[in-house]
Amino acid sequence: MRTRTRIELTGPPGRPRWVLSGGALSPRRLRGGPPGVHRVALVAAQALLLAGDEVEVEVTVDGPHVLHVVEVGGTVAYDMRGGQARWAVSATLRGGARVAWHGEPFVVAAGADVHRTTTADLDGGSRLALRETLVLGRTGERGSVLRTRARLDLGGVPAVAEDLDLTPEAGAGPAVLGPHRCIDSVTILGHRLPDSPGTTPDTALLQAEAEASVARWLGADLHRSPLGQTWRHAVSAYVPPAALVPSPPIRQREVGACPR
């Protein structure tokens, strides 16, 4: 099944124009919040992610709008019995757009085979904050095939380019994750995180040559990730704290522990 979700916000600040469309993953506008801050939730209308699924999520913001994208729940890539699935996220920001996209855990169960891509194209005056959380395996599982590709451009110049093979059996998987099964990342484009963003010593911070930062944590139990604090610090630069939808603590029973 192929499904495409579009979130498009254009026009002047006082008269924004919207295009919202989706299939298995439906965008819904959220009411309330501070003036000038738009919020959209991504709601799964059916089970995702199964063999043969191709999910595309496209966000386009043109103009000095502030958009907060939230995911209502995590995603589980189930046993695909020899099949494959694809998950592609893209963002195009122009004219001073500000977008904060808080992704919920993306869990790759045993037997799944997923190729996940993230692309972004920002002009020099726009900003993007993106949180992506990957979990290899549910409780008692090692996970399966997961390959990720990120290409994030700022002002026509590559800012972040990364390809990872996180498959446990692949040579690159253990080299990247060691004994862990969880990888939590906060990526910032258009400005930088401070060198000491208030995280714990087991969090790595990469300052790109362009105006971009990547904070990353590896661990065995996702609820121990300290990047919630990093996320709040990052988006407070342009999204009022009151606009952020609080996320409940991630509990082991919800996504499972990541066995060592």
N, C-alpha and C positions, 0 to 999 in steps of 0.2 A: 504494500500500500504506500502510495506517495501522497504526502500532505504538505501544503505550503501555508505558512502563517505570515501575514503582513501587518506591520504596525507602521503607519506613515503619518507624520505630523508636520504640517507646513503652514505657511501664511503668517500674518503679523501676530504679535503676542495677544492683542485684544480680540482677534477673530481667527483662532486657529482652525485649520482644516484637517479633518481626520479621514484616514482610510484604514479600516480594520477588517480583516478577513482571516478565516482559518477553517480547518477541517477537524482533524483529530486533536489538534491543539488550538484552542480558541482564545483570542484576546478579548478581555472584558475591561472596560473602563471602570475605575474605582472612584466613587464620589467622595467629596470631603477633602480635607487636607488644606494646607496653606494656599493662599492665592498665588497663581502663577506656576504651581507645581502640578503636573499631570501624572496620573498613576494608571498603569495598565497591568492587569494580572493575566498570566497564561494558565489556562485551565484545560486539563486533559479531558476530552469528551469520550475517549475510549482507551482501552489498554494499550500502553506503549512501554517497551519497544520490542517488537516481535520480528521474526525472520521476514525479510523482504521489505520492511518498513524503511521509507526514506523521508525524513522529517527536515523541512527547511523553515527557519525562522528568520525573517528579514525585518530589520528596524531602520527606518529612514526618518531623520529629523532635519529640517531645513529652516533655520531661523533661531532666534535667541530663546528657545523654549527649554524648560526643564522637564525631563521625563524620567520617571522611576518605573522600571519593569520588574515585576515580582513573579516568582513561580509559586503557585499554590502548594505544590507538593513535589517530592523528588520523583525521579524517573528510574525504573528498573529495566535493564536490558535482560530479557529472559533467555533461557536455553533455546538456541536456534536450530539445534539438530542438523548442523551442517550448513545452515543458511547464514546470511549476513544482513546487517542493517547499517544505515547511515544517518548521522545527525549533524546538520549544518546550521551554524548560527552566523549571521552577518549584520553589521551595523554601518550605516553611512550617515555621517554627521557634517552639517554645513552651517555657516552663518552664526557661529557662537552657540551652537546647541550644547546642552548638558544632559548626559544620559547616565543613569546609574542602573545597572542590571544585576540583580542578586539571584544567581542560580542556586537551586536547591541540589542536594546530593544526586549524582548520576552513578547508579550502582550497576556494575557489570557482573551478572551472575555466572556461575559455572555453565559452560556450553555456549555462551554468547560470543558473537563476533561483530565488533562495532568499529566503524571508522567515523571519528568525530572531528569536525573542522570548525574553526573560529576565524572569521575575517572581519576586519574593520578598516574603514577609510575615513579619516577625519581631516578637515581643513585646519589651518593654523590657529583658529580662534575657538575651536570646539574641545570638549572634554568628555572622556568616557571612563567610568569605573565599572569593572566587571569582576564578579566573583564566580569562580568555577570550582566545584568540588567533585572529585572522582573517587569512587570506592571500588576496589577489586574484590568482588565476592560478597555474598550475604553471610550470615552467621554460619561458621563451619565450612565455608567455601574458600577456594583460592582465587576465584574469578577466572576469566578466560581472555579472549583476544580483544585488546583495546589499542587502537592506534589513534593518535591525536596529531592535528596539524593546526598551527596558529600563524596567521599572517596579518599583522596589525600595522597600518601605515598612518603617519602623521605628517600633514603638509606635503604629501607627495613623496615622502621619504620613509623607507622601512624603519619601524621603531622596534618591533618584536617579531622575530621569526623563529619558530620552534617546531620540531618534529619529534614525537616520542612514541616508542613502541613499549607499552606498559604490559604486554603479555607476559605472564609469569614464566613461561617456558622460553621466551626469547632472551637472547643475550643481553639486550638493552634493558629489559624489565628489572632484573635484580640490580643492575648497575645504577639505575636511577632511584629505585625505591628501597634497596636494601631489604631488610626483613619486613618492611611495612606494606600496608595495603591501602592506605589513604593518602591522597594528595589534595591539599586545599590551597587555592591560589587567589590572590587579589591583584588584579592588573589595572594600572592607571595610565591613561594616555592624555596628554595635554597639560599635565603638571606632574610633580613628583611627590612621593611620600618622603617625609623627613628620614634622615639616616637612622634615627631611633624612633620607630613608629609605635613604641609601647608594646611590642610583642615579646615573647619569651626567647631564651637563647637558642631554642631548637627551630627557630624560624629564620629562613634565609631571605635577604633583601637584595634584589638586583636593581641597580640604577642604570638604565639604558643610556646610550649616547644621546638619543633624542629625549624630549621631555616625557619620560615614561618610567614607570617603576613596576616591578613584580615582586610581591611578597609571597612566600611559599612555605608551607608546613607539611612535613611527612610524619605519619604516626600510625598507631595500631587501632586506636579508638577515636572515631571522628568527633565525638562530643568533647574531646580534650583539646580540639584545635583552638588556638588563641586568636584566630584571624577575625573573629567577630568584632573585636576591639579595633583592629586595623581597618576593617571595612567602615565602621562608623567614623573613624578619623578621616578616612579618604573621602567619603562622600560629603562630609560636613563642609568641604571647601566650596560646594556649590549647590547642595541639596539641603534645605533646612532640616535639622534633626527631627522636627515634628512631622515631616513628610515621609519619613522612613517607616514602613510597616514593620512592627516588631516581629521577629521570628522566634518561635518557641525554642527552648533548648533542644538540641538534637539528641535523642535518647537511643540507647543501644537497641531497644526493641523495635525501633522504627526503621533503621537501616542496617542493623546488625553490627556486631563488633568485627573488626578486621583482624583475623588471627595472625599471629606472628609466624 
